[in-house]
Amino acid sequence: MQSAVSVKDLKIAYGDHTVIEKLSIDIAPREFLVLLGPSGCGKSTLLNAIAGLQDITDGEMWISGKNVTWDEPKDRGIGMVFQSYALYPRMTVRKNLSFGLRVAGLPKTEIEARIARTASLLHLDKLLERRPSELSGGQRQRVAIGRALVREVDVFLFDEPLSNLDAKLRNELRVEIKKLHQSLGNTMIYVTHDQVEALTLADRIAIMKDGVIQQLATPSEIYHHPANLFVAGFIGAPAMNFIEGRIAVETSTPIFEGDGLQIDLSGYPFLTSIKAGPATLGIRPEHLAPDGAARGWPTILGTVSVVEPMGADTVIWFDWGGETFSCRTMGDAAFTPGSRITAGLDSAKISLFDAHGARL
């Protein structure tokens, strides 16, 4: 199947400083791909290169089977939504939506039809005669999205479109964007540093660090089977807990040993490839349980430092072995700072990483 967007051996450098080196990625038609990573990881640079807003040093860019490496942004068949709304303040919503179409010389009837379809999709029908100053932040971002949608192209690019909104509006618009993708079926590439946006919106996530894609996979695969320590620590709130130790294979069943803790690895999915040596064990907060001893799980005894009630669940922070760990449990937790906690580890849900940080 032909890719909707294909980046081949992309290199972007400024003098002697290389931002992206030999990056390749194929994005399928109708796919929602999220580029995720910390500030400065190269995700917006990659998006701008796809859009034609960023000069590239080497490599090729293909969109819908066409080599667009040296094409202008307007000729690439894309629609783009930026972090800033970038609306014309003196124009009404209707004129903001139609501006690019009028410049392109589309017939008036076609322009009106596209505006009507887009306004209906984004619930802008009653706002078409208002100016941006008369709109809320969420409504302005809807108009910015609509300005891209009226182009009716196959590929849409989003550069952190929700980062200027408050939490409630971000949640609402995130749902709207998800619905929009489901109804339109266009290819969407979305840049964010917000892992909640990435996990809830994406068909696949490309996690980036220092211009390199660390893992490209579904949200479930990335969350449950992170490819390396960076991905494991970046995804999840609170972040994954880590225990330094080693793997011993003296017996028929490999054992993880760390600071007095021993965990039977017989349930680990890649048992046959495990070798003796230094290792880091990772476990998500929800896979640590304050009643783990009663479940027969391996346990660690710690001292509670902070209790965070979060409504449906509670996060308990505790100290063990000189490190701080987090445990997520359902409902109210009967713990207070200074109390002791015997946390059990669900050994079926652990991740193991070698001395170089790669997943075992």
Secondary structure, 3 states (H helix, E strand, C coil): CCCCEEEEEEEEEECCEEEEEEEEEEECCCCEEEEECCCCCCHHHHHHHHHCCCCCCEEEEEECCEECCCCCHHHCCEEEECCCCCCCCCCCHHHHHHHHHHHCCCCHHHHHHHHHHHHHHCCCHHHCCCCHHHCCHHHHHHHHHHHHHCCCCCEEEEECCCCCCCHHHHHHHHHHHHHHHHHHCCEEEEEECCHHHHHHHCCEEEEEECCEEEEEECHHHHHHCCCEHHHHHHCCCCCCEEEEEEEECCCCCCEEEECCEEEECCCCCCHHHCCCEEEEEEECHHHEECCCCCCCCCEEEEEEEEEEECCCEEEEEEEECCEEEEEEEECCCCCCCCCEEEEEECHHHCEEECCCCEEC
